[in-house]
């Protein structure tokens, strides 16, 4: 397990994401009826969802908005004092910082700090969250993809080395990278919980959300997801897969929700908790990294991602990629 620097908040794991969606009924069909997330709470404008393994209030919030986009991602920190550390840490960096008292922000979340990080992403840090009823053995409630939990965020950013340095300063380990012949960094998978990643960085114009990764327990649930969309003649929601990545060993299926937000149904990664866990480095010219087996990457994978909103809900401007586009294209595992 990695250790947080003394001045940084001690991040436990990726905890939840909030997406702005334009039609809450259509989003409910996709995320609840088809993917099987449990509705923890709902009102006219918001759905709070969680997977079958999750004992906290939610791991995904869908809020009605005029413009679809990523509202924010959130990490849980170890103690209430780490919320204060997050405020001081990002204030010292000169970043926008907003304190969100309990009851003033997202339902079920206690005192929090919301920042725009050096990469341009809105990020919340919190400790307290309401507990939720145990669903782990409520097999009678399972449906759709039987999503167990939120696993990771995949973020598009033009400067992968800067993303790597920033998350290392927060105490994140690095499980895998994609690198050039001169050790140029093209993509990185970084973690606090003891799996392959809580967050991954995809080279390209940003800030944008490439995808949310949600975990199932078994590969047959990934295949079942594809069958369900096909049975309803909704297979156009399937963007890529099923297949197995070289990077992370994930057995995957990528789908797009009614607003175009991308989600990966994900299983079969591995343990990274040993203190001497080494980063596995993939060559950018090794095609095995993109797919251990599976279909060719399609154009939308490289070009499309969700816009990111600022702390006031406005779309943020994009910075263009710093990568050599003659060698690598957006999508982290694609080679031009």
N, C-alpha and C positions, 0 to 999 in steps of 0.2 A: 504493500500500500504506500502511495506517495504521501509526503508530508508537506503541509502548507507552510509557506514562510511566515514568520511571526507577525508581520504587518498585514497579511492578507486574510480575508475571511476563510474559514475552514469549510470548504464545500464538501458536502456528503455525496450528492448525486444530481443528475438532471431530474427535475421534479414535475414540471408541467409546462405546457405552451398554451398561449391564448391566440386564437386566430379570429380575424374579422371575416365574416361570411355575409353574403348578400341575401340569402334566402335560407332562413333557419329550418324550415320544413324539409327542403331538399337536403340540407346538411345532416339533419337528423336521420333521414333515410340512409344516407351513405355511412355515417359513422356509428349509428346505433343499430339499425336494422341489418345492415350488410356486414359491418366489421365487428359488431357484437359488443361495443362498449356499453357499460352500465350507466344509466342516468342517475346521478347522485342528487341533482337539484336542477330545476328549470323554472324560468319565468318567461315573460313575453319576449324578452330580447336576448336571453342567454341560456346555454346548456352547459352543465358541469358534468363531465364524464370521467370514468375510470375503468381500468381493466380488472379482470377477475382476481388477480393476485394483490392488487393495491389496497392498502389499509388506510390510506390518507384520502382526504375529501375528493380530490380530482387529480387527473394528469393531463386533461385537455379541457379548455374552455373555448366554446364557440360563442361569439357575440355578434349580434346583428350590426352591420355597418354598411355605409354607402359604397365603400371601396374595400375589396377583399385584400387581405395582407396579413403579415405577421404582426400582431400587436406587441407581444413580448415573449421571451423565453424566461424560465425561472429555475434557479438552483436552490435546493435546501441546504442550509448551513447548520453546523453542529450545535451551536449554542445561541442564546439571545445576544450574547456579547459579539458574536460574529456578524450580526446585522450591523452593529455599530462599526465594526472593523471594515465592513464593505463600504459604508458611508465615508469613512475616513480615507480608505484606500483610493476610491475613485475621485473624491474631492482633491486629493493630493495629485492625481493625474490631470486635474483641470477639466474633468468630464462633467456633463450635465448629471446632476444627482437630485433625486426627489424622494423624500421620506414619505412613506405611505402608512399611516397609523392603522392598527387593527380596526376593521369596520369601515374604513374609507376606501379600500381597494377591492381586490377580488374576494368573493365570498369564501369562507372557510380558511382564509390565510390571516395570520396574525400580523404583528408589526413587521414591516418590510422596507427595503430600500430598492428603488428602481433607478437605473442608470442607463445612459447611452455609453457603451464601452468604446475603447479606442478603435474598434473595427466598424463602429456605426450601428451596432445592434442594441435594441432595448432589452435589458436584462434585469430581472428581479432577484433579490436575495432575501430569503425569509427562513425563520426557524420553526415557529409554531404553525401547526395546521390542525384542523379538526380531524378526528379519527372517523373511520367509516366501518360499517359492518363487514365482517369476514365473509367473503364470497368464494374462497379458494375451493371449497368442496360443495358449492351450490351448483352441481352439474345440471340441475333442472333449469337453471337460468341461462345457461350458455347457448349462444346462437351465433350465426355468421362465422366470421373468422376466429372467434373465441380469443380475442386479444387479451393477453395476460397483463401487460404493463407497457408504459412508455419506456423505450430504451435509450434513444439518442436524438440529437438535433444534427442535421447536416447543413452547413452554412456556406454560402458563396461569398468569397471575399477576394479582392484583387491582390492582396499581399499576404501570401501564405506564411513566409517567415515571420512577419509581424504578428499574425494570429498565433503562431506557435510560441513566440516569445511571451506574448501577453498571457496565454493560458499556462505556460510554465511558471510565470510569476504568481499565478493563483494556486500553484501546487499540483497541477494536473500532470499525470504521466502520459507517455506516448507509446502506444502499442504498435502502430504500423505507420510507415510513410511511403510515399512515392517520390523518387528522387531521380535527378538527371545524372549524367556521367560525371559531372563536377560536383556532385552532392547538392545541386540545386533542389530546393524543396518545392514540390508541386502539390502535395496533399498530405494531411496528417490526421490521424485518428487518436483522440486524447480522452483520458478517463480519470475519474475519481472513484466511482464504484469499481468493483473488481471484475469488470468485463472489458471487452475490447474498446468501447468508447461510450462516453456521455455526449461528446460533441466531435464532429469531424469537419474539416475545412476543405472546401472545393474551390479550386482556382477559377476566377472569372469575375465579371463585373459584379459589384456588390455595394452595400450589403443587400443580400437576398437570402431567403430560406429555400434551400434546394429540396429538403424533405424532412419530415418527421419519421423516425423509426419506431415502430411498435412491435413488441415481441409476442410470439406464440410459443407454445411448449414443443410442438412437434411439426415436422415438415408436412405431414398430411393435412394440417390445418391451412397451410399456405396454398396447397393444391385445391383444397375445398373452397377457398376464397375465390379462386379463378372459376371453378365450376359454378358457384352461386351466381356470379355476375353473368356468366355465359347462359345459364338457365333462364335468366330474366331478360335476355337479349340486351344486356347492358355491358357487353364486353369492351365497348369503347372506353370504359373507365380504366381498363388495364393498359398501362403504358409499356411495361418492360417485364420480361420474365414469364414463367418462373425460371430460375437458374440458381447457380451457386457462384458467389464471388470468390476470387482468389484472395483479395484483401478481406480480412475479417472472417473468412470461411462461411459467410452468411448464406443460408438458403433463403431466397428472396422472391417477392413479387412487388412491383411498383404499380400504384394506382393513382389516379387523379380524382379529387373530389369535385363536386359540381362547380366550385369556383376555381378549379385548377390547382389547388394546393396538392402537393405530392406527398404520398405516404408509402413507406416501405413496410410490408409485412415480413417479419424478420425472425429467423431462428438459427441455432447451431453455432453461436460464437464460443469463446473460450475464456478461461480464468486468467487474470492478470495480476493477482494479488501478492505474488512473491516480491520481496523487497529488491531482488536483483533481476526482475523481469526486464528482458532486453527488447528494444524496438526492432521489429522486423522491417527491413528496408527493401522495397520493391523498386526495380528499375522502371523508369517511365517507358521504356521500350519493351518491357516484358508483357506480352498480351495476356498472360495467365492472370495477371492482377485484375483485369476487368471482368473476366468470367473464367472460372475454373471449368465450367461448361455453361452453355446457354445461348440465347439468341444474340445477334449483333446489337450493339447500342444504337438507338434511333436518334434522329436529329433533335427532337424536342428535349431529350435528356441533356444535351449540351446547351441549348439556347434558352430554355424556359425555367423560371423559378418564381417564387412568390415575392412580391415587393415587401419592404419592411417599413413600418410606421415609426414615427418619433414618439416622444412621451406625450404629445398632444394629439396623436392619432393621424398625423399628416404623413403622406408618403415621403420617404427620404430620397434624395438624389443619389444616383449611382456614380461610383468611381470605376473606371475601366480597368481591365485586367493588366497586371504587370508581367504576366507570363509571356513566353515566346509562343505566340499562337501558331507558328509554323510547326511546332513540335507537339503541343498539347492543346486540347480543346476543353471547354467547360464540361464538368461532369466527373472530374477527378480520375476516373478509370478509363477515359477515352483518349486515343492517340490519333491525331490528324494524319 
